[in-house]
Amino acid sequence: MTLPQDPMMLFSVINMKLRDQYPSLDALCDDLDIDRKTLEEKLQAAGFEYSETHNKFW
């Protein structure tokens, strides 16, 4: 799967997948073959942080 490059679109797509399909960020990254650290860095640069408690970026 090709992820959006725009940070807001990336934020939206990742949170939708976390909400609808995956119990954790690790599960999403493993299934989609995404490097978790790179994903988190991209979203952190846009001001978003992952919450394991809520299983979403905000």
FIMAR-315194 format. One record per residue (C-alpha): residue in three letters; x, y negated, z. Coordinates in pm, whole numbers, padded with zeros to 5 digits, always signed. Layout:
BEGIN
alaXYZ/...
END
This chain:
BEGIN
met+00000+00000+00000/thr+00124-00346-00086/leu+00067-00591+00195/pro-00014-00957+00132/gln+00279-01197+00151/asp+00066-01485+00281/pro+00088-01473+00663/met-00282-01548+00719/met-00390-01278+00473/leu-00141-01035+00628/phe-00279-01116+00974/ser-00633-01051+00854/val-00555-00723+00674/ile-00350-00580+00960/asn-00609-00668+01224/met-00888-00522+01011/lys-00696-00197+00973/leu-00613-00187+01344/arg-00980-00243+01429/asp-01126+00003+01179/gln-00866+00275+01122/tyr-00577+00290+01367/pro-00553+00331+01746/ser-00216+00152+01761/leu+00034-00052+01562/asp+00272+00246+01563/ala+00005+00466+01403/leu-00061+00206+01134/cys+00309+00159+01059/asp+00375+00534+01048/asp+00081+00602+00818/leu+00149+00312+00580/asp+00530+00352+00594/ile+00579-00003+00724/asp+00871-00114+00938/arg+00707-00232+01262/lys+00986-00475+01352/thr+00968-00646+01011/leu+00589-00671+01029/glu+00599-00816+01380/glu+00868-01067+01279/lys+00661-01187+00981/leu+00354-01235+01196/gln+00549-01389+01486/ala+00691-01647+01243/ala+00330-01747+01173/gly+00252-01771+01544/phe+00091-01432+01605/glu+00182-01176+01869/tyr+00069-00813+01898/ser-00128-00710+02206/glu-00117-00337+02278/thr-00399-00381+02529/his-00630-00523+02262/asn-00468-00346+01962/lys-00457-00662+01756/phe-00247-00961+01667/trp-00350-01300+01802/
END
